[in-house]
Amino acid sequence: MNAPIIPRQSRKVRLAIKQELICPYCGNESELVTGRTIYPHRRDLYDRLFYHCAPCEAHVGCHRASKKYGVETVPLGRLANAELRALKIKAHEAFDPLWMNSRQYRGIAYRWLADKMRIPLDDCHIGLFNEDQCKQVFMLCQSGQDTLLLHSRGANGPNAYR
């Protein structure tokens, strides 16, 4: 499969380009399909694009076409089987409340998470994480929520955590 054609190089797009669209479970090349293949019971997803590995039932959705992403074939993350998809949901449920009250703090939350996980900021994206990393996100957010909020909204303002 050819790599997606991407007109701009934002941070998220660079993350997407890093993604191999080879299934991490079986090594097969994924196939670009519509939501009808993945979610036949969800008509609202029929027009969405996904990369899919049929033997493993691993898939990942694609960003919608926009000025930022251009074409619709930029993956949202890595191919994930049912177990990893469930863990990503739990990781987002733990992490997103840390920054969702005010979008200006999202970058601070990701810097905090990258620091705690000891990974480069450009690699810190739940869509890219494996099972162990998703579990780590959940544990860190449960234990570090007060620290993040203190640094991000404290007296030193939104850039306090650097």
Legacy VTK file of the C-alpha trace (Angstrom):
# vtk DataFile Version 3.0
C-alpha trace
ASCII
DATASET POLYDATA
POINTS 162 float
0.000 0.000 0.000
1.295 3.461 -0.828
1.896 5.884 2.002
-0.715 8.613 2.403
-0.032 11.851 0.539
0.067 14.595 3.137
0.400 18.252 2.143
1.409 19.789 5.485
3.665 18.672 8.292
1.917 19.536 11.561
2.905 17.604 14.684
-0.077 15.260 14.363
0.633 14.664 10.691
4.266 13.810 11.462
2.968 11.295 13.995
0.648 9.823 11.389
3.441 9.533 8.830
5.475 7.510 11.332
2.741 4.935 11.459
3.409 1.747 9.596
0.216 0.486 8.065
1.493 -3.042 8.465
-0.432 -5.052 11.028
1.639 -5.357 14.218
-0.120 -8.623 15.036
0.366 -10.658 11.839
2.623 -8.569 9.597
0.056 -8.288 6.799
-0.451 -5.036 4.957
-3.628 -3.263 6.001
-6.347 -2.368 3.533
-8.124 0.978 3.216
-11.857 0.323 3.686
-14.988 2.269 4.520
-16.863 2.210 7.799
-19.379 -0.140 6.223
-16.752 -2.917 6.463
-15.789 -2.207 10.073
-19.144 -1.107 11.474
-21.904 -2.511 9.215
-24.502 -1.635 11.885
-23.424 2.054 12.014
-24.714 3.912 8.967
-23.247 7.137 10.356
-19.751 5.676 9.818
-20.246 4.305 6.295
-18.463 7.268 4.681
-15.489 7.226 7.096
-12.217 5.581 6.075
-10.283 2.988 8.082
-7.149 0.908 7.668
-8.105 -2.695 8.382
-6.382 -6.056 8.820
-9.133 -8.611 8.271
-7.343 -11.679 9.730
-6.669 -9.882 13.035
-9.723 -7.594 13.060
-7.296 -4.767 13.767
-8.197 -1.340 12.470
-7.626 2.373 12.837
-9.791 5.240 11.649
-8.601 8.093 9.462
-8.771 11.831 9.971
-11.429 13.552 7.905
-10.157 15.559 4.950
-9.329 19.111 5.987
-6.939 21.945 5.288
-4.734 20.505 8.016
-4.631 16.918 6.749
-5.564 17.244 3.096
-6.663 13.772 2.114
-8.751 11.420 4.293
-6.120 8.667 4.455
-4.115 9.982 7.421
-4.553 7.404 10.226
-5.637 8.533 13.683
-3.049 6.233 15.268
-1.828 2.666 14.894
-3.709 -0.471 13.960
-5.344 -1.890 17.075
-7.129 -5.116 17.909
-10.144 -5.254 20.248
-7.991 -5.442 23.397
-5.876 -2.416 22.457
-8.921 -0.410 21.367
-10.504 -1.013 24.798
-7.289 0.057 26.540
-7.065 3.225 24.417
-10.605 4.127 25.469
-9.651 3.683 29.137
-6.454 5.714 28.641
-8.437 8.560 27.059
-11.041 8.381 29.827
-8.252 8.856 32.387
-6.192 11.436 30.479
-8.701 13.666 28.696
-10.351 15.125 31.825
-6.944 16.529 32.793
-7.076 18.983 29.911
-10.612 19.080 28.501
-11.905 21.819 30.770
-9.822 24.272 28.752
-8.275 23.350 25.387
-5.398 25.750 25.951
-4.008 23.270 28.493
-3.934 20.229 26.187
-0.334 20.810 25.158
0.690 21.107 28.794
-1.056 17.821 29.591
0.781 16.047 26.772
4.121 17.525 27.896
3.385 16.260 31.408
2.482 12.807 30.091
5.573 12.590 27.863
7.760 13.572 30.803
6.165 11.022 33.129
6.414 8.265 30.496
9.957 9.326 29.607
9.224 9.452 25.889
9.702 12.243 23.329
6.751 14.613 23.068
6.371 13.775 19.358
5.788 10.117 20.311
3.282 10.963 23.041
-0.114 10.287 21.487
-2.544 7.692 22.823
-3.398 6.693 19.265
0.192 5.479 18.863
0.463 3.610 22.163
0.631 -0.133 22.712
-1.150 -2.050 25.480
1.494 -1.428 28.163
1.688 2.286 27.378
-2.105 2.639 27.617
-2.013 0.953 31.029
0.799 3.321 32.044
-1.309 6.343 31.019
-4.170 5.114 33.186
-1.896 4.589 36.206
-0.103 7.931 35.802
-3.334 9.868 35.450
-4.824 8.221 38.514
-1.775 9.092 40.608
-0.704 12.394 39.039
-3.879 14.332 38.358
-3.379 16.816 41.189
0.224 17.488 40.169
-0.711 18.244 36.575
-3.587 20.510 37.535
-1.434 22.314 40.086
1.273 23.039 37.511
-1.034 23.873 34.623
-3.450 26.145 36.473
-1.342 27.391 39.348
-0.123 30.892 40.058
2.460 30.679 37.276
-0.177 30.343 34.554
-0.735 27.865 31.730
2.949 27.562 30.793
4.119 26.585 34.277
4.760 22.946 33.370
7.768 22.928 31.046
LINES 1 163
162 0 1 2 3 4 5 6 7 8 9 10 11 12 13 14 15 16 17 18 19 20 21 22 23 24 25 26 27 28 29 30 31 32 33 34 35 36 37 38 39 40 41 42 43 44 45 46 47 48 49 50 51 52 53 54 55 56 57 58 59 60 61 62 63 64 65 66 67 68 69 70 71 72 73 74 75 76 77 78 79 80 81 82 83 84 85 86 87 88 89 90 91 92 93 94 95 96 97 98 99 100 101 102 103 104 105 106 107 108 109 110 111 112 113 114 115 116 117 118 119 120 121 122 123 124 125 126 127 128 129 130 131 132 133 134 135 136 137 138 139 140 141 142 143 144 145 146 147 148 149 150 151 152 153 154 155 156 157 158 159 160 161
